């Protein structure tokens, strides 16, 4: 995943206990614990910087610990320390500049102590066992404790009233068990070894250790005020669940560590009502109790704030439910899963999520389902990720991040899906369906996207907006499959144009395209090197409609199908194909072509060098009834340039060429003792094409050949009209099946 932060251990550099050096002593420096009952415990406490040895290398395990020493050790185990920049201490016995001052400030700022009640802190005074129990009990989670408490101690009646609650908590948590006689000895003085034992156990078994732990674990925000400058800080699952109470506010939230859902927060379920003398469930509200968490924000009151993941992840989410169906009387009549499923049910145009990862989660529903949100009108950005062990299942409008995006304010930028996304119509690795002219760019799918019926894409399932929109710089290396019309980037484009996108994954479907299933707008500067397979299929797109086009694109992946199968397009239905090439195998039965399986539109300035096989197949076009110009096919790639070509309107006769002619090492004979370079014909509509190798400029002194040494492309030195000599290239220039390519520049 993107960045995952680790907790930073607090080092009070240059400060220590009165028994500790200015710098921490290593474990090996503690010399007086061998054979002591707490030897292992002390060594571990020292290694974890909870307590340390003295300047002479000893630990003095049986020496009583003072108040300042104990508070310093407690602050060392806190998982969250308060800001002491404005903390002022006025204890009569605290001297400025002493080693303990920073620890005293932390203890005061955290609310752990207010002194001994006489204006003093108690510097130098040994701490009692009940005092220590009360202090530690105040920094650990105490909700829902059960079991034997302080009454298990034989001397429970000797515990001071002010310390009873703390001692009881420590007994129930198991951090104090009494001595061999079963006594707690509350007024006895605590030794350094006993302090190390208690604090080490707390450190090892508590996820959160601070003065506000019980507030936090009840969901209260103990830090931040919800502003941009000071956002609410989320440190646990209860606080995450509490975000829903602020969903419609323009508040700011930030994760401070990874969050794992280990408690069932899904409480919303139908109430029992009486109808027709029968007690039944009232389905006016969605029942979320099939999972462990309810979406934050609803379609009526969407999330309106800013949620900053800050590189952390949320794991363990299980969001499932049954949809509300008004007027239903019996449970058997209600069988539809919930709608608007995700960590957030809906995000408003002002809502935003950034820098978040969702891991090990499950999201299931009927309509509008995603891991991050069901519906979004806002922004999801900042290297956010859906991890590989996340499953998203729905029907219509299902996506890795969002089920649907609407409005003109949504922005999806710098997102990666690695999860498994399943649905029936409009299924995408990033978003299922986008319905307006928002912004989608720099997104990647590495997961599984599968549809049972229609329109799946590695990035977007389909676009059904009425305005023109552009998707740019997206990448798929995952698997897109199913029985629908599927594309490596987009299933069905509508008025969505696609630019600068790449597919390396496998795409399968009834109709399949490396970039798009159906193109009704422009596809520009895109390429495919993945495997494409369908009943009909194209390396770039399965079908191009009348308003669609594919320009400056190429295919270097295998394409297989039954009929209407092409290296660039399975079928070009009155659209445009321009400046393209195919260099890989295209195979099928009927209407198989290196550029298009079937063409009734325009195909110009393109070539095929891949092998084409099928009963009705052509190196360029399987069945051509459209207009063509400046097309080339390499000899041996098929029996002819066309499988069927009954009504083609030809603006320039397609030309079969050799590998040397296509690569520019030789010119092509015009038939009248004049010659031309293939690249010149391809560049008649703009200087887009270049060789895969580079040739020198200026030319060698012999003025006859041009060699490959890293220079720019230049015209042949020999006479252009009456010689077939082209560029001489180095033997190290291995061309394979690709000879020329269109540069991705305007």
C-alpha positions in Angstrom: 0.0 0.0 0.0 0.9 3.4 -0.2 2.6 4.7 3.0 1.8 3.0 6.2 3.0 4.9 9.2 4.4 3.2 12.3 4.1 4.5 15.8 7.1 6.5 17.0 8.4 5.7 20.4 8.9 8.7 22.6 12.5 9.3 23.6 13.2 11.9 26.2 16.7 12.5 24.9 19.0 14.1 27.5 16.5 13.4 30.3 16.2 10.5 32.7 15.2 9.2 36.1 17.4 10.2 38.9 18.5 6.5 38.7 19.1 6.8 34.9 21.9 8.1 32.7 21.5 11.0 30.4 21.4 8.5 27.6 19.5 5.1 27.9 21.6 2.2 29.1 21.5 -0.9 26.9 20.1 -4.1 28.4 23.5 -5.6 28.8 24.5 -2.7 31.1 22.0 -3.7 33.8 24.2 -5.8 36.0 22.3 -6.5 39.3 19.3 -8.5 38.1 20.8 -11.9 37.5 18.9 -14.5 39.4 16.3 -12.0 40.5 12.6 -13.1 40.2 12.0 -10.2 37.8 15.2 -10.6 35.8 13.4 -11.4 32.5 10.8 -8.7 33.1 13.3 -6.0 33.9 15.4 -6.8 30.8 12.3 -6.6 28.6 11.2 -3.3 30.3 14.7 -1.9 29.7 14.7 -3.0 26.1 11.3 -1.3 25.6 12.5 1.9 27.2 9.9 1.7 29.9 12.4 1.9 32.7 16.2 2.1 32.6 19.3 1.4 34.7 21.3 3.9 36.7 24.6 5.6 35.8 26.6 2.8 37.5 24.9 0.1 35.3 22.6 -1.2 38.0 18.8 -1.4 38.1 18.3 -1.7 41.9 15.1 -3.9 41.4 14.2 -4.0 45.2 14.6 -0.3 45.7 11.3 1.6 46.2 10.3 3.8 43.3 9.6 7.5 43.8 6.5 9.4 42.5 8.5 11.2 39.9 10.2 8.0 38.8 6.9 6.2 38.5 5.1 9.0 36.6 8.1 9.2 34.2 7.8 5.4 33.5 4.0 5.8 33.0 4.5 8.5 30.4 6.9 6.2 28.6 4.2 3.7 27.9 1.5 6.2 26.7 0.5 5.7 23.1 -0.6 9.3 22.9 1.1 12.2 24.7 -0.4 15.6 25.3 1.1 18.8 24.0 2.9 20.5 26.9 3.9 23.7 25.1 1.5 25.7 27.2 1.5 23.7 30.4 2.6 25.6 33.5 3.4 23.8 36.7 3.4 25.5 40.1 4.2 22.7 42.5 6.2 24.0 45.5 8.7 21.1 45.3 9.3 21.0 41.5 12.5 22.8 40.6 12.9 24.2 37.0 15.7 22.4 35.1 15.5 19.1 36.9 15.3 15.9 34.9 11.8 15.1 35.9 10.2 18.4 34.8 9.1 17.3 31.3 7.5 14.1 32.8 5.7 16.1 35.4 4.3 18.4 32.7 3.1 15.4 30.7 1.4 13.9 33.7 -0.3 17.2 34.5 -1.3 17.9 30.9 -2.8 14.4 30.6 -4.7 14.8 33.8 -2.9 12.0 35.6 -2.2 14.0 38.7 -2.8 17.3 40.4 -0.2 16.7 43.1 -0.5 15.6 46.7 -3.2 18.1 47.7 -0.8 20.4 49.7 0.6 22.3 46.8 3.4 19.8 46.2 3.9 17.1 43.6 5.6 14.8 46.1 9.1 14.8 44.6 11.3 12.2 46.3 8.4 10.5 48.1 8.1 6.8 47.5 4.8 5.8 45.8 2.4 3.3 47.4 0.9 0.3 45.7 -2.6 1.7 45.7 -1.4 5.0 44.4 0.3 3.3 41.5 -2.8 1.2 40.8 -5.0 4.3 40.7 -2.7 6.0 38.2 -2.3 3.1 35.8 -6.1 2.3 35.9 -6.7 5.8 34.6 -4.8 5.2 31.3 -6.2 1.8 30.3 -9.6 0.9 28.7 -12.1 -0.1 31.4 -15.5 -0.5 29.8 -17.3 -3.8 30.3 -14.8 -5.3 32.8 -16.0 -8.5 34.5 -14.5 -11.0 36.9 -13.0 -10.9 40.3 -12.1 -7.4 41.4 -10.2 -6.0 44.4 -12.4 -8.1 46.8 -10.3 -11.1 45.7 -7.5 -9.6 47.9 -7.6 -10.8 51.5 -6.8 -7.4 52.7 -9.4 -5.6 50.4 -10.8 -3.8 53.5 -7.5 -2.0 53.8 -7.7 -0.3 50.4 -8.4 3.4 50.8 -11.8 4.6 49.5 -10.2 6.9 46.9 -8.2 4.0 45.5 -10.9 1.3 45.4 -12.0 1.9 41.8 -8.4 1.9 40.5 -7.3 -1.2 42.4 -10.5 -3.0 41.3 -9.8 -2.2 37.7 -6.2 -3.5 38.0 -7.4 -6.7 39.5 -10.0 -7.3 36.8 -7.5 -6.5 34.1 -5.1 -9.0 35.6 -2.3 -6.6 36.1 -2.3 -7.1 39.8 -2.8 -10.4 41.5 -1.6 -9.9 45.1 1.3 -11.6 46.9 1.8 -15.2 47.7 -0.5 -14.9 50.7 -3.3 -13.3 48.6 -2.8 -9.8 50.0 -2.5 -6.7 47.9 -0.8 -4.6 50.6 -2.3 -1.3 49.4 -0.2 1.0 51.6 3.0 -0.9 50.9 5.7 0.8 48.9 6.1 -0.2 45.3 9.5 -1.6 44.3 11.2 -0.8 41.0 10.9 -4.5 39.9 7.1 -4.5 40.7 6.7 -1.3 38.8 8.5 -2.8 35.8 6.2 -5.9 35.9 3.0 -3.9 36.0 3.9 -1.4 33.3 5.4 -4.0 31.0 2.1 -6.0 31.1 0.1 -2.9 30.3 2.4 -2.0 27.4 2.1 -5.5 25.9 -1.7 -5.9 26.3 -3.2 -2.5 25.7 -3.7 -1.0 22.2 -4.4 2.5 23.6 -2.8 3.8 26.7 -3.6 7.4 27.6 -5.6 9.5 30.0 -8.6 9.8 27.6 -8.6 6.1 26.6 -12.1 5.4 27.9 -13.5 8.4 26.2 -11.8 7.4 22.9 -13.0 3.8 23.0 -16.5 5.1 23.6 -16.2 7.0 20.4 -15.6 10.5 21.7 -13.1 12.7 19.9 -10.6 13.7 22.5 -8.4 15.7 20.2 -9.2 18.2 17.5 -12.2 20.5 17.1 -13.2 19.5 13.5 -11.6 22.5 11.7 -9.2 22.3 8.8 -6.4 23.5 11.1 -7.3 21.1 13.9 -9.3 18.1 12.6 -11.0 15.5 14.8 -8.4 12.8 15.4 -9.6 9.2 14.9 -7.5 6.5 16.8 -9.9 3.6 17.0 -13.0 2.0 15.6 -15.5 3.6 18.0 -14.3 7.0 17.0 -14.6 6.0 13.3 -18.2 5.0 14.1 -18.8 8.3 15.7 -18.1 10.1 12.5 -21.6 9.3 11.4 -22.9 11.7 14.0 -21.1 14.5 12.2 -21.8 13.3 8.7 -23.8 16.3 7.5 -21.4 18.8 9.0 -18.5 20.4 7.1 -16.1 18.9 9.6 -12.6 17.6 9.2 -11.4 14.2 10.3 -7.9 12.5 10.3 -6.8 9.0 11.0 -3.9 8.7 13.4 -3.2 5.0 13.1 -4.6 1.9 11.4 -8.1 1.0 12.4 -9.4 -2.6 12.7 -13.1 -3.2 13.1 -13.4 -5.9 15.8 -16.8 -5.0 17.3 -20.2 -5.1 15.8 -21.4 -1.6 15.2 -24.4 -2.5 12.9 -27.3 -1.8 15.2 -30.0 -0.5 12.8 -32.6 -3.1 12.3 -36.4 -3.2 11.7 -38.6 -2.6 14.7 -41.4 -4.9 15.7 -44.9 -3.6 15.0 -48.4 -5.1 15.1 -50.2 -5.4 11.8 -53.5 -7.4 11.3 -53.1 -8.8 14.8 -49.7 -10.1 14.0 -46.3 -8.9 15.3 -44.1 -8.4 12.3 -40.9 -6.5 11.3 -41.4 -2.9 10.1 -39.3 -2.4 7.0 -39.3 1.4 6.8 -35.6 1.4 7.5 -32.7 -0.5 6.0 -31.5 -3.4 8.2 -27.7 -3.3 8.4 -27.3 -6.1 10.9 -26.1 -8.7 8.4 -22.7 -7.0 8.7 -20.7 -5.2 11.4 -20.8 -1.6 10.3 -23.4 0.8 8.9 -22.5 3.3 6.1 -21.6 6.8 7.3 -24.0 9.2 5.6 -27.2 8.4 3.7 -28.7 9.5 0.4 -30.9 11.9 2.3 -28.0 13.2 4.5 -24.7 12.5 2.6 -21.3 12.9 4.2 -20.4 16.5 3.9 -17.0 16.6 5.5 -13.3 15.9 4.8 -11.9 12.6 5.8 -8.1 12.3 5.7 -6.7 8.8 5.9 -3.1 10.2 6.1 -1.7 6.9 4.7 -3.4 4.6 7.2 -5.9 1.8 6.6 -9.2 0.6 7.8 -9.6 -3.1 8.0 -12.3 -5.6 9.0 -15.3 -3.7 7.6 -18.3 -5.9 6.8 -21.1 -3.8 5.4 -24.2 -5.7 4.3 -27.9 -5.2 4.8 -31.4 -5.6 3.5 -33.1 -2.7 1.8 -36.0 -0.8 3.2 -39.3 -1.7 1.4 -42.2 0.4 2.5 -45.5 -1.2 3.1 -44.2 -4.8 3.3 -45.8 -6.9 6.0 -44.0 -10.2 6.1 -40.3 -11.0 6.0 -40.7 -13.5 3.2 -41.9 -10.6 0.9 -38.7 -8.7 1.4 -35.7 -10.2 -0.2 -33.6 -7.4 -1.7 -30.2 -6.4 -0.3 -29.4 -2.9 0.8 -28.7 0.1 -1.5 -25.9 2.7 -1.2 -23.4 0.4 0.5 -19.9 1.5 1.4 -17.9 2.9 4.3 -19.8 6.1 3.3 -23.3 5.6 2.0 -23.2 8.8 0.0 -20.8 11.7 -0.3 -22.0 15.2 -1.1 -20.4 17.6 -3.6 -18.4 19.1 -0.7 -17.4 15.8 0.8 -13.8 14.5 0.3 -11.8 11.4 1.2 -8.0 11.3 0.7 -5.0 9.1 1.5 -7.1 6.2 2.8 -6.7 2.4 2.3 -9.4 -0.1 3.0 -8.1 -3.6 3.7 -9.7 -7.0 4.4 -13.3 -5.9 4.0 -16.6 -7.1 2.5 -19.2 -4.8 1.0 -22.4 -6.3 -0.4 -25.7 -4.8 -1.6 -28.2 -4.4 -4.4 -27.6 -1.1 -6.1 -24.9 1.5 -5.8 -22.2 -0.4 -4.0 -18.5 0.5 -3.4 -15.8 0.0 -0.7 -15.4 3.7 -0.1 -18.9 4.8 -0.8 -22.1 3.9 -2.6 -22.7 7.3 -4.4 -20.2 10.1 -4.7 -20.7 13.7 -5.8 -17.4 14.7 -4.1 -13.7 13.8 -4.2 -11.7 10.6 -3.5 -8.0 11.4 -4.0 -4.6 11.2 -2.6 -3.2 7.7 -3.2 -6.2 6.0 -1.8 -6.4 2.2 -2.1 -8.7 -0.8 -2.0 -6.5 -3.7 -1.0 -6.4 -7.2 -2.5 -8.5 -8.9 0.2 -11.5 -6.6 -0.2 -14.6 -8.0 -1.9 -17.3 -5.8 -3.3 -20.6 -7.4 -4.6 -23.7 -5.7 -6.0 -25.9 -5.6 -9.0 -26.2 -2.4 -11.0 -23.6 0.3 -10.3 -20.9 -1.5 -8.4 -17.3 -0.3 -8.1 -14.1 -0.7 -6.1 -14.3 2.8 -4.7 -17.8 4.0 -5.6 -20.9 2.5 -7.1 -21.9 5.7 -8.9 -20.6 9.2 -9.4 -23.0 12.0 -10.1 -22.9 15.8 -10.4 -20.1 17.9 -11.8 -18.0 18.1 -8.7 -16.8 14.6 -8.3 -13.1 14.0 -8.7 -11.4 10.6 -8.7 -7.6 11.0 -8.8 -4.6 8.8 -7.9 -6.6 5.7 -6.8 -5.7 2.0 -6.9 -8.0 -1.0 -6.7 -6.6 -4.4 -5.9 -9.8 -5.9 -4.7 -12.4 -8.2 -6.3 -15.5 -6.4 -7.7 -18.6 -8.3 -8.8 -21.9 -7.0 -10.3 -24.4 -7.3 -13.1 -24.4 -4.0 -14.9 -22.0 -1.0 -14.7 -19.1 -2.7 -12.8 -15.7 -0.9 -12.5 -12.5 -1.3 -10.6 -12.7 2.4 -9.6 -16.4 3.3 -10.2 -19.4 1.4 -11.5 -21.2 4.2 -13.4 -20.4 7.8 -13.8 -23.3 10.0 -14.9 -21.9 13.5 -15.5 -18.8 15.5 -16.4 -16.6 15.2 -13.4 -12.9 14.2 -13.3 -11.3 10.8 -13.4 -7.5 10.5 -13.9 -4.4 8.7 -12.7 -6.3 5.6 -11.5 -5.1 2.0 -11.6 -6.9 -1.4 -11.4 -4.9 -4.5 -10.3 -7.9 -6.5 -9.1 -10.7 -8.6 -10.5 -13.7 -6.9 -12.1 -16.5 -9.2 -13.2 -19.9 -8.7 -14.6 -22.7 -11.2 -15.1 -24.5 -9.2 -17.8 -23.3 -5.8 -19.1 -20.6 -3.2 -19.1 -17.5 -3.9 -17.0 -14.3 -1.9 -17.1 -11.0 -2.0 -15.2 -11.6 1.7 -14.3 -15.2 2.5 -15.1 -18.1 0.2 -15.9 -20.0 2.8 -18.1 -20.6 6.5 -18.6 -24.3 7.4 -19.1 -24.0 11.2 -18.9 -25.3 13.6 -21.5 -22.2 15.9 -21.5 -18.8 15.2 -23.0 -16.2 14.1 -20.4 -12.6 12.9 -20.5 -10.8 10.1 -18.6 -7.0 10.3 -18.7 -3.9 8.5 -17.6 -5.4 5.4 -16.3 -4.0 1.8 -16.2 -5.3 -1.7 -15.9 -3.3 -4.8 -15.2 -6.1 -6.7 -13.5 -8.7 -9.1 -14.9 -11.9 -7.8 -16.5 -14.3 -10.6 -17.4 -17.9 -11.7 -17.7 -20.7 -12.2 -20.2 -21.1 -8.5 -20.9 -19.5 -5.7 -23.0 -16.2 -5.2 -21.3 -13.1 -3.1 -21.6 -9.7 -2.9 -19.9 -10.4 0.7 -19.0 -14.1 1.4 -19.6 -17.0 -1.0 -20.5 -19.2 1.5 -22.4 -17.9 5.0 -23.1 -21.0 6.9 -24.1 -19.8 10.5 -24.4 -16.7 9.7 -22.4 -13.4 10.1 -24.3 -10.3 8.2 -23.2 -6.8 9.5 -23.4 -3.3 8.2 -22.5 -4.5 4.9 -21.0 -2.9 1.5 -21.0 -4.2 -2.1 -20.5 -1.9 -5.0 -19.6 -4.6 -7.2 -18.0 -6.8 -9.8 -19.4 -10.2 -8.8 -20.8 -13.0 -11.3 -21.6 -16.6 -10.8 -22.5 -19.3 -11.3 -25.1 -17.8 -8.2 -26.6 -14.3 -7.3 -25.3 -11.8 -4.5 -25.9 -8.4 -3.9 -24.5 -9.4 -0.3 -23.7 -13.1 -0.1 -24.1 -16.0 -2.5 -24.9 -17.9 0.1 -26.9 -16.5 3.5 -28.0 -19.1 6.2 -28.7 -16.5 9.0 -28.3 -12.8 9.3 -28.9 -10.0 7.0 -27.8 -6.6 8.7 -28.2 -3.0 7.7 -27.3 -3.9 4.4 -25.8 -2.4 1.0 -26.0 -3.0 -2.6 -25.1 -0.6 -5.4 -24.4 -2.9 -7.7 -22.5 -4.9 -10.7 -23.7 -8.4 -9.9 -25.1 -10.9 -12.6 -25.7 -14.6 -12.5 -26.6 -17.3 -13.6 -29.0 -16.4 -10.3 -30.8 -13.2 -8.5 -29.7 -10.7 -5.8 -30.4 -7.2 -5.0 -29.1 -8.4 -1.4 -28.4 -12.2 -1.6 -28.6 -14.8 -4.2 -29.5 -17.0 -1.7 -31.4 -16.7 1.9 -32.6 -20.0 3.7 -33.2 -20.7 6.5 -35.6 -19.5 9.2 -33.2 -16.5 7.2 -32.0 -12.9 7.1 -33.1 -9.6 5.5 -32.2 -6.5 7.5 -33.0 -2.8 7.3 -32.2 -3.3 3.9 -30.6 -1.7 0.5 -30.9 -2.2 -3.1 -29.9 0.6 -5.5 -28.9 -1.6 -8.1 -27.2 -3.2 -11.3 -28.5 -6.9 -10.9 -29.6 -9.2 -14.0 -29.9 -12.8 -14.3 -30.8 -15.4 -15.9 -33.1 -16.6 -13.1 -35.4 -15.8 -9.4 -35.8 -12.4 -9.6 -34.3 -9.7 -7.0 -34.9 -6.3 -5.9 -33.7 -7.7 -2.4 -33.1 -11.5 -2.8 -33.3 -13.8 -5.8 -33.6 -16.1 -3.6 -35.6 -15.8 0.0 -36.9 -19.4 1.0 -37.4 -19.1 4.3 -39.3 -16.5 5.6 -36.9 -12.8 6.5 -37.5 -9.6 4.6 -37.0 -6.5 6.6 -37.6 -2.7 6.3 -36.9 -2.8 2.8 -35.4 -1.0 -0.5 -35.7 -1.3 -4.1 -34.6 1.7 -6.3 -34.1 0.2 -9.4 -32.4 -1.8 -12.5 -33.4 -5.5 -11.9 -34.1 -7.6 -15.1 -34.5 -11.1 -16.2 -34.9 -13.6 -17.6 -37.5 -15.2 -14.9 -39.7 -14.5 -11.2 -40.2 -11.0 -11.3 -38.7 -8.6 -8.4 -39.4 -5.3 -7.0 -38.1 -6.9 -3.5 -37.8 -10.7 -4.2 -37.8 -12.8 -7.4 -38.2 -15.6 -5.4 -39.9 -15.4 -1.9 -41.2 -18.1 0.4 -42.5 -16.3 3.6 -41.4 -12.9 5.2 -42.1 -9.5 3.6 -41.5 -6.4 5.6 -42.3 -2.6 5.8 -41.8 -2.3 2.4 -40.1 -0.5 -0.9 -40.5 -0.6 -4.5 -39.4 2.4 -6.8 -38.8 0.7 -9.5 -36.7 -0.4 -12.9 -37.9 -4.1 -13.1 -38.8 -6.0 -16.4 -38.9 -9.7 -17.2 -39.6 -11.9 -18.6 -42.4 -12.7 -15.1 -43.5 -9.7 -13.0 -42.6 -7.5 -10.2 -43.9 -4.3 -8.8 -42.7 -6.0 -5.4 -42.5 -9.7 -5.9 -42.5 -11.9 -9.0 -42.4 -14.9 -7.5 -44.1 -14.5 -4.0 -45.5 -17.3 -1.8 -46.8 -15.8 1.5 -45.7 -13.2 4.1 -46.7 -9.5 3.4 -46.4 -6.3 5.4 -46.9 -2.6 4.7 -46.6 -2.8 1.3 -45.1 0.0 -1.3 -45.0 0.2 -4.9 -44.2 3.3 -7.1 -43.9 3.6 -10.0 -46.3 3.0 -13.4 -44.7 0.7 -12.0 -42.0 -2.4 -13.3 -43.9 -3.3 -14.4 -47.4 -4.5 -11.0 -48.4 -5.1 -7.5 -47.1 -8.9 -8.2 -46.9 -11.0 -11.2 -46.1 -14.1 -9.7 -47.9 -14.0 -6.3 -49.6 -17.1 -6.0 -51.8 -17.9 -2.3 -51.6 -14.9 -0.6 -50.3 -14.2 3.0 -51.3 -10.4 3.2 -51.6 -8.6 6.6 -51.4 -5.2 4.8 -51.6 -4.6 1.2 -52.5 -3.5 -0.8 -49.5 0.1 -2.0 -49.9 1.7 -5.3 -48.9 5.3 -4.7 -47.8 8.2 -6.6 -46.5 9.7 -6.2 -43.0 12.6 -4.2 -44.4 10.2 -1.9 -46.3 7.9 -1.4 -43.2 11.0 -0.7 -41.0 12.4 1.8 -43.5 15.5 -0.2 -44.5 14.2 -0.3 -48.0 11.8 1.8 -50.0 8.6 0.6 -51.6 8.3 0.3 -55.4 5.5 2.4 -56.9 5.6 0.3 -60.0 6.9 3.0 -62.3 10.6 3.0 -61.2 9.8 5.4 -58.4 10.0 4.6 -54.7 8.6 5.9 -51.5 9.2 5.4 -47.7 6.3 3.9 -45.7 6.8 6.5 -42.9 6.3 9.3 -45.4 2.9 7.9 -46.4 1.9 7.4 -42.7 2.9 11.0 -41.9 0.9 12.7 -44.6 -1.7 13.6 -42.0 0.8 14.9 -39.5 4.3 14.1 -38.3 3.3 11.4 -35.8 5.1 8.3 -36.8 8.7 7.4 -36.0 10.9 4.4 -36.2 11.5 2.1 -33.3 15.3 2.6 -33.9 17.2 5.8 -34.0 19.4 6.8 -36.9 22.3 9.3 -37.0 22.2 12.9 -38.1 24.2 14.3 -39.8 24.8 11.3 -42.1 28.2 9.6 -42.6 30.6 11.1 -45.0 30.0 8.5 -47.7 26.5 10.0 -48.1 25.0 6.6 -48.9 23.9 5.0 -45.6 22.4 6.1 -42.3 23.4 4.0 -39.3 21.7 3.5 -35.9 23.7 5.4 -33.3 21.1 7.3 -31.3 20.5 10.3 -33.4 17.2 11.7 -34.7 15.1 10.3 -37.6 16.3 11.7 -40.9 15.2 11.1 -44.5 17.3 8.6 -46.6 20.4 10.1 -48.1 20.1 8.4 -51.4 17.9 9.7 -54.2 14.3 9.7 -53.1 12.7 8.8 -56.4 14.8 6.3 -58.3 16.5 4.1 -55.6 15.0 1.6 -53.2 17.8 2.0 -50.6 16.5 3.1 -47.3 18.0 3.4 -43.8 20.8 1.1 -42.8 20.3 0.0 -39.2 22.5 -1.6 -36.6 22.3 -5.3 -36.1 21.6 -4.6 -32.4 18.3 -3.0 -33.4 15.9 -5.9 -32.9 12.6 -5.0 -34.3 10.5 -8.1 -33.6 6.9 -7.6 -35.0 6.7 -3.8 -34.5 8.5 -1.5 -36.9 7.0 2.0 -36.6 4.9 3.5 -33.9 2.9 6.7 -33.5 4.3 9.1 -31.0 2.0 10.1 -28.2 2.3 13.8 -29.0 -0.1 16.3 -30.5 
